[in-house]
Amino acid sequence: MLWLTLLVSMFGLLFCGVWIGAALGLTGLVVMLGWGGGFSLLGTTVWNAVNIYSLTAIVGFLFMGQILAVSGLGARMFSAVLPLLARLPGKLLHINIVLSAMFAAVLGVSTANAVLVGSLSIPELRKRHYGEELLLGTICMGGTLGILIPPSAPFILYGAMAQVSIAGLFAAGTVPGILLTIAFMTYIAVKGILTPSIAPAKEESLPFGATLRSLLNLWPLILVSGATLVPIYIGWVTPTEASGVGAIVSLIVSRFVGQLTWRIVKEAMFSTIELSGMIFFLVVGAMVLSTCISSLGIPRALVSMTEKLHASQITIFCFITLIYLVLGCFIDTLSLMIMSLPFVVPVLNSYGFDMIWFGVILILLIEIGLVTPPVGMNLFVTQAVAGPETSVATVARGSLPFVMITLVLLAVFVIWPEVVTFFPHALGYQ
């Protein structure tokens, strides 16, 4: 009856269109009232949810990304890398991957990454007659790099909920993010050689010396990223403190080389408040549900049940992977993490998984969910940016090769976990 009430209440409210945070919180209250606890834990739970120090880093990083996105620096980055990428097979299709990786270092949100890169590149690449499917696929899947390359809002949320070092997670996501970027670009280059029609026969490019000089215009992004991430890796500041430093540096840089005005600052502040409010509303609802299931001993029961099955570590991992791949088709990134981690983390800990390593694996699984119908958020965001004449099916077909590449790299990281854990362990994060 407990499990039936839990599942029926949660998914019944979700299917009725109730906000996800409210659905989670109400489910927790229903179970508390029926099986003990009542409202006595509610006040403490809500306070603990909004009083998690590490979660405040989300606000700073979101504000930093919003400032850079609306101050005109995005167009500057586009112009800076365009001459270099025009020389590669596949030509400017690479720009969507490169910009996505670069903006990932400041935005930390996948959908925002796709919107910014898409709004810059789609008009320009359409004028040059690039293949539509691959153009949209690079934007859609490239946007997912925004939650793998640090700073990443999902990494912060995972670290807070799984009680794992957020700085360690940032370090762990760096190498996989670079490898995924290289793999995507390699596919585009091979595709460009085998099928030259995906790109124009000729693309305007500058002399080599002028091309290198154009790359100097990337210094604002490098400065902001360096000021944010390097102090974290050295151990000078916490991620929360670094988010504040990054926000200040982004304001200064945008003031001198961007188009920063009080109107833009106000717009960025309101966008940050909206996004942060949504995330914290989800967190409060999830914490109510998490407190409920913890007080009733459900995590211990799950651990006991899996131990009685005498399942191997790889069996448990494959089962959890399958759950995330299936649920990712229907539930957005943050909601899926918040709903599942209270159940999954105790089981993983009992089997001795490296939780920093699993954090990266989880983000990769979520990346796949972001581009998987019927509720792949990046599919719909990319389609909206591309315009009403574009179908979601076109975006999905263009994204499919990159999904397969992500699955291959996921297998690599499972077989050789040292690829993920080497950098954070070298920095002292266990």
Beta strands, then each sheet from edge to edge (+ up, - down):
end
